[in-house]
């Protein structure tokens, strides 16, 4: 998928996250895609919620410093599937999120984020 992700202040310590883009299937077709979450700051990291009413917990991330990178892991169980996620925030401003899914589903998704040129 290629697209744009935005963080918009929601309330004290909360950000609304939205990503939109084009998802290319193996056969070459493209589909419009979108995901939404709510990020909430915690004392040692952040919590991610699905953007639902009311918001539902996805996972909690405790960050640790590894050199100049802040990194943390989280898990989420959804029926037969287990999501193991890793977040890495790099000093130059880019970050990476990896979701490895096992169970009924089996895939890994790595998303790389870089600040858009203005």
Secondary structure by P-SEA (a helix, b strand, c coil): ccbbbbbccccccbbbbbbbbbbbccccbbbbbbbbbbbbbccccbbbbcccccccccbbbbbbbcccccccccccccccbbbbbbbbbcccccbbbbbbbcccccbbbbbbbbbccc
